[in-house]
């Protein structure tokens, strides 16, 4: 429980930091384009990569808070053990997706982009750094849903 709370706090701080960076970046982009008449070259790429990180990290955080978008028609109608098994199934599918697609596939993407030494056009940062948020957020999703499975099982005792 303490680990989850600390992780939540860290992610909240990181999301706020990314949002602040994006606001400053886009503000500079607008100012340099319309006031100075000479648009800054790096701001578009930085905004794009910040948005990728913000979206993936935010999705993992919301998933951990069980605030993600869900179609809950079935969940509303089921009670008792059937609801318990349905929730276990849902968490299991999310864990599977997070582990296989996000962590496995994302790690492969990071590895290949690092192997090919791909760099971004303007900022010249390795694209593996940008793509690294995919497996990181996948690990967070797996952790959060594993935590929820444990809490679900404990609530059945």
C-alpha positions as protocol buffer text, in pm:
chain_id: "A"
residue {
  index: 1
  type: UNK
  ca { x: 0 y: 0 z: 0 }
}
residue {
  index: 2
  type: UNK
  ca { x: 288 y: 238 z: 80 }
}
residue {
  index: 3
  type: UNK
  ca { x: 458 y: 152 z: -249 }
}
residue {
  index: 4
  type: UNK
  ca { x: 142 y: 229 z: -445 }
}
residue {
  index: 5
  type: UNK
  ca { x: 94 y: 560 z: -264 }
}
residue {
  index: 6
  type: UNK
  ca { x: 456 y: 660 z: -327 }
}
residue {
  index: 7
  type: UNK
  ca { x: 430 y: 555 z: -691 }
}
residue {
  index: 8
  type: UNK
  ca { x: 106 y: 752 z: -729 }
}
residue {
  index: 9
  type: UNK
  ca { x: 274 y: 1059 z: -582 }
}
residue {
  index: 10
  type: UNK
  ca { x: 576 y: 1027 z: -810 }
}
residue {
  index: 11
  type: UNK
  ca { x: 359 y: 985 z: -1120 }
}
residue {
  index: 12
  type: UNK
  ca { x: 141 y: 1283 z: -1020 }
}
residue {
  index: 13
  type: UNK
  ca { x: 453 y: 1497 z: -985 }
}
residue {
  index: 14
  type: UNK
  ca { x: 593 y: 1376 z: -1318 }
}
residue {
  index: 15
  type: UNK
  ca { x: 263 y: 1440 z: -1498 }
}
residue {
  index: 16
  type: UNK
  ca { x: 243 y: 1790 z: -1350 }
}
residue {
  index: 17
  type: UNK
  ca { x: 603 y: 1854 z: -1454 }
}
residue {
  index: 18
  type: UNK
  ca { x: 531 y: 1733 z: -1809 }
}
residue {
  index: 19
  type: UNK
  ca { x: 220 y: 1951 z: -1827 }
}
residue {
  index: 20
  type: UNK
  ca { x: 417 y: 2254 z: -1710 }
}
residue {
  index: 21
  type: UNK
  ca { x: 688 y: 2181 z: -1966 }
}
residue {
  index: 22
  type: UNK
  ca { x: 428 y: 2151 z: -2240 }
}
residue {
  index: 23
  type: UNK
  ca { x: 263 y: 2480 z: -2144 }
}
residue {
  index: 24
  type: UNK
  ca { x: 596 y: 2662 z: -2146 }
}
residue {
  index: 25
  type: UNK
  ca { x: 700 y: 2496 z: -2470 }
}
residue {
  index: 26
  type: UNK
  ca { x: 377 y: 2574 z: -2657 }
}
residue {
  index: 27
  type: UNK
  ca { x: 372 y: 2928 z: -2517 }
}
residue {
  index: 28
  type: UNK
  ca { x: 724 y: 2982 z: -2652 }
}
residue {
  index: 29
  type: UNK
  ca { x: 619 y: 2830 z: -2984 }
}
residue {
  index: 30
  type: UNK
  ca { x: 325 y: 3071 z: -3020 }
}
residue {
  index: 31
  type: UNK
  ca { x: 531 y: 3370 z: -2901 }
}
residue {
  index: 32
  type: UNK
  ca { x: 822 y: 3300 z: -3134 }
}
residue {
  index: 33
  type: UNK
  ca { x: 592 y: 3244 z: -3431 }
}
residue {
  index: 34
  type: UNK
  ca { x: 353 y: 3537 z: -3393 }
}
residue {
  index: 35
  type: UNK
  ca { x: 550 y: 3796 z: -3197 }
}
residue {
  index: 36
  type: UNK
  ca { x: 905 y: 3738 z: -3314 }
}
residue {
  index: 37
  type: UNK
  ca { x: 803 y: 3620 z: -3660 }
}
residue {
  index: 38
  type: UNK
  ca { x: 1061 y: 3339 z: -3644 }
}
residue {
  index: 39
  type: UNK
  ca { x: 912 y: 3010 z: -3520 }
}
residue {
  index: 40
  type: UNK
  ca { x: 1135 y: 2803 z: -3297 }
}
residue {
  index: 41
  type: UNK
  ca { x: 1240 y: 2477 z: -3463 }
}
residue {
  index: 42
  type: UNK
  ca { x: 1249 y: 2242 z: -3164 }
}
residue {
  index: 43
  type: UNK
  ca { x: 914 y: 2324 z: -3001 }
}
residue {
  index: 44
  type: UNK
  ca { x: 696 y: 2112 z: -3229 }
}
residue {
  index: 45
  type: UNK
  ca { x: 900 y: 1798 z: -3171 }
}
residue {
  index: 46
  type: UNK
  ca { x: 933 y: 1860 z: -2797 }
}
residue {
  index: 47
  type: UNK
  ca { x: 557 y: 1912 z: -2767 }
}
residue {
  index: 48
  type: UNK
  ca { x: 492 y: 1589 z: -2960 }
}
residue {
  index: 49
  type: UNK
  ca { x: 725 y: 1379 z: -2745 }
}
residue {
  index: 50
  type: UNK
  ca { x: 600 y: 1537 z: -2423 }
}
residue {
  index: 51
  type: UNK
  ca { x: 245 y: 1454 z: -2528 }
}
residue {
  index: 52
  type: UNK
  ca { x: 342 y: 1090 z: -2592 }
}
residue {
  index: 53
  type: UNK
  ca { x: 497 y: 1061 z: -2248 }
}
residue {
  index: 54
  type: UNK
  ca { x: 207 y: 1243 z: -2083 }
}
residue {
  index: 55
  type: UNK
  ca { x: -52 y: 1025 z: -2253 }
}
residue {
  index: 56
  type: UNK
  ca { x: 115 y: 695 z: -2170 }
}
residue {
  index: 57
  type: UNK
  ca { x: 202 y: 791 z: -1813 }
}
residue {
  index: 58
  type: UNK
  ca { x: -142 y: 940 z: -1757 }
}
residue {
  index: 59
  type: UNK
  ca { x: -310 y: 626 z: -1890 }
}
residue {
  index: 60
  type: UNK
  ca { x: -108 y: 408 z: -1651 }
}
residue {
  index: 61
  type: UNK
  ca { x: -192 y: 641 z: -1361 }
}
residue {
  index: 62
  type: UNK
  ca { x: -565 y: 648 z: -1437 }
}
residue {
  index: 63
  type: UNK
  ca { x: -559 y: 270 z: -1477 }
}
residue {
  index: 64
  type: UNK
  ca { x: -406 y: 248 z: -1129 }
}
residue {
  index: 65
  type: UNK
  ca { x: -684 y: 465 z: -991 }
}
residue {
  index: 66
  type: UNK
  ca { x: -941 y: 245 z: -1171 }
}
residue {
  index: 67
  type: UNK
  ca { x: -1067 y: 556 z: -1345 }
}
residue {
  index: 68
  type: UNK
  ca { x: -1019 y: 432 z: -1699 }
}
residue {
  index: 69
  type: UNK
  ca { x: -1299 y: 429 z: -1950 }
}
residue {
  index: 70
  type: UNK
  ca { x: -1504 y: 111 z: -1919 }
}
residue {
  index: 71
  type: UNK
  ca { x: -1825 y: -35 z: -2047 }
}
residue {
  index: 72
  type: UNK
  ca { x: -1978 y: -147 z: -1720 }
}
residue {
  index: 73
  type: UNK
  ca { x: -2322 y: -270 z: -1828 }
}
residue {
  index: 74
  type: UNK
  ca { x: -2233 y: -629 z: -1744 }
}
residue {
  index: 75
  type: UNK
  ca { x: -2057 y: -537 z: -1421 }
}
residue {
  index: 76
  type: UNK
  ca { x: -2367 y: -347 z: -1302 }
}
residue {
  index: 77
  type: UNK
  ca { x: -2594 y: -648 z: -1356 }
}
residue {
  index: 78
  type: UNK
  ca { x: -2376 y: -921 z: -1200 }
}
residue {
  index: 79
  type: UNK
  ca { x: -2343 y: -987 z: -826 }
}
residue {
  index: 80
  type: UNK
  ca { x: -2151 y: -1221 z: -597 }
}
residue {
  index: 81
  type: UNK
  ca { x: -1899 y: -1476 z: -721 }
}
residue {
  index: 82
  type: UNK
  ca { x: -1976 y: -1408 z: -1089 }
}
residue {
  index: 83
  type: UNK
  ca { x: -1879 y: -1043 z: -1040 }
}
residue {
  index: 84
  type: UNK
  ca { x: -1561 y: -1150 z: -861 }
}
residue {
  index: 85
  type: UNK
  ca { x: -1462 y: -1379 z: -1150 }
}
residue {
  index: 86
  type: UNK
  ca { x: -1551 y: -1118 z: -1411 }
}
residue {
  index: 87
  type: UNK
  ca { x: -1333 y: -860 z: -1235 }
}
residue {
  index: 88
  type: UNK
  ca { x: -1048 y: -1113 z: -1212 }
}
residue {
  index: 89
  type: UNK
  ca { x: -1086 y: -1184 z: -1584 }
}
residue {
  index: 90
  type: UNK
  ca { x: -1083 y: -813 z: -1672 }
}
residue {
  index: 91
  type: UNK
  ca { x: -774 y: -744 z: -1460 }
}
residue {
  index: 92
  type: UNK
  ca { x: -609 y: -1053 z: -1607 }
}
residue {
  index: 93
  type: UNK
  ca { x: -670 y: -935 z: -1962 }
}
residue {
  index: 94
  type: UNK
  ca { x: -530 y: -590 z: -1883 }
}
residue {
  index: 95
  type: UNK
  ca { x: -225 y: -749 z: -1717 }
}
residue {
  index: 96
  type: UNK
  ca { x: -178 y: -970 z: -2023 }
}
residue {
  index: 97
  type: UNK
  ca { x: -204 y: -673 z: -2260 }
}
residue {
  index: 98
  type: UNK
  ca { x: 31 y: -463 z: -2045 }
}
residue {
  index: 99
  type: UNK
  ca { x: 289 y: -741 z: -2017 }
}
residue {
  index: 100
  type: UNK
  ca { x: 285 y: -875 z: -2372 }
}
residue {
  index: 101
  type: UNK
  ca { x: 206 y: -570 z: -2584 }
}
residue {
  index: 102
  type: UNK
  ca { x: 335 y: -277 z: -2381 }
}
residue {
  index: 103
  type: UNK
  ca { x: 630 y: -430 z: -2197 }
}
residue {
  index: 104
  type: UNK
  ca { x: 728 y: -698 z: -2450 }
}
residue {
  index: 105
  type: UNK
  ca { x: 650 y: -509 z: -2769 }
}
residue {
  index: 106
  type: UNK
  ca { x: 760 y: -175 z: -2627 }
}
residue {
  index: 107
  type: UNK
  ca { x: 1093 y: -319 z: -2511 }
}
residue {
  index: 108
  type: UNK
  ca { x: 1145 y: -462 z: -2858 }
}
residue {
  index: 109
  type: UNK
  ca { x: 1071 y: -121 z: -3010 }
}
residue {
  index: 110
  type: UNK
  ca { x: 1321 y: 45 z: -2774 }
}
residue {
  index: 111
  type: UNK
  ca { x: 1582 y: -221 z: -2850 }
}
residue {
  index: 112
  type: UNK
  ca { x: 1544 y: -193 z: -3227 }
}
residue {
  index: 113
  type: UNK
  ca { x: 1550 y: 188 z: -3228 }
}
residue {
  index: 114
  type: UNK
  ca { x: 1859 y: 179 z: -3005 }
}
residue {
  index: 115
  type: UNK
  ca { x: 2023 y: -82 z: -3228 }
}
residue {
  index: 116
  type: UNK
  ca { x: 1956 y: 129 z: -3537 }
}
residue {
  index: 117
  type: UNK
  ca { x: 2067 y: 442 z: -3348 }
}
residue {
  index: 118
  type: UNK
  ca { x: 1758 y: 634 z: -3459 }
}
residue {
  index: 119
  type: UNK
  ca { x: 1751 y: 999 z: -3356 }
}
residue {
  index: 120
  type: UNK
  ca { x: 1479 y: 1259 z: -3370 }
}
residue {
  index: 121
  type: UNK
  ca { x: 1503 y: 1504 z: -3657 }
}
residue {
  index: 122
  type: UNK
  ca { x: 1529 y: 1832 z: -3468 }
}
residue {
  index: 123
  type: UNK
  ca { x: 1626 y: 1755 z: -3109 }
}
residue {
  index: 124
  type: UNK
  ca { x: 1869 y: 1477 z: -3207 }
}
residue {
  index: 125
  type: UNK
  ca { x: 1773 y: 1270 z: -2903 }
}
residue {
  index: 126
  type: UNK
  ca { x: 1768 y: 892 z: -2939 }
}
residue {
  index: 127
  type: UNK
  ca { x: 1415 y: 778 z: -3027 }
}
residue {
  index: 128
  type: UNK
  ca { x: 1465 y: 490 z: -2786 }
}
residue {
  index: 129
  type: UNK
  ca { x: 1431 y: 749 z: -2507 }
}
residue {
  index: 130
  type: UNK
  ca { x: 1096 y: 858 z: -2645 }
}
residue {
  index: 131
  type: UNK
  ca { x: 977 y: 500 z: -2695 }
}
residue {
  index: 132
  type: UNK
  ca { x: 1097 y: 396 z: -2348 }
}
residue {
  index: 133
  type: UNK
  ca { x: 773 y: 525 z: -2199 }
}
residue {
  index: 134
  type: UNK
  ca { x: 579 y: 240 z: -2364 }
}
residue {
  index: 135
  type: UNK
  ca { x: 739 y: -41 z: -2158 }
}
residue {
  index: 136
  type: UNK
  ca { x: 762 y: 183 z: -1851 }
}
residue {
  index: 137
  type: UNK
  ca { x: 389 y: 255 z: -1859 }
}
residue {
  index: 138
  type: UNK
  ca { x: 329 y: -115 z: -1933 }
}
residue {
  index: 139
  type: UNK
  ca { x: 516 y: -209 z: -1616 }
}
residue {
  index: 140
  type: UNK
  ca { x: 306 y: 42 z: -1424 }
}
residue {
  index: 141
  type: UNK
  ca { x: -18 y: -98 z: -1570 }
}
residue {
  index: 142
  type: UNK
  ca { x: 87 y: -454 z: -1480 }
}
residue {
  index: 143
  type: UNK
  ca { x: 182 y: -345 z: -1127 }
}
residue {
  index: 144
  type: UNK
  ca { x: -140 y: -151 z: -1068 }
}
residue {
  index: 145
  type: UNK
  ca { x: -369 y: -425 z: -1196 }
}
residue {
  index: 146
  type: UNK
  ca { x: -176 y: -691 z: -1003 }
}
residue {
  index: 147
  type: UNK
  ca { x: -226 y: -473 z: -696 }
}
residue {
  index: 148
  type: UNK
  ca { x: -599 y: -454 z: -770 }
}
residue {
  index: 149
  type: UNK
  ca { x: -618 y: -833 z: -811 }
}
residue {
  index: 150
  type: UNK
  ca { x: -458 y: -879 z: -468 }
}
residue {
  index: 151
  type: UNK
  ca { x: -702 y: -627 z: -317 }
}
residue {
  index: 152
  type: UNK
  ca { x: -993 y: -803 z: -487 }
}
residue {
  index: 153
  type: UNK
  ca { x: -886 y: -1142 z: -351 }
}
residue {
  index: 154
  type: UNK
  ca { x: -834 y: -997 z: -2 }
}
residue {
  index: 155
  type: UNK
  ca { x: -1184 y: -847 z: -9 }
}
residue {
  index: 156
  type: UNK
  ca { x: -1331 y: -1193 z: -74 }
}
residue {
  index: 157
  type: UNK
  ca { x: -1188 y: -1336 z: 252 }
}
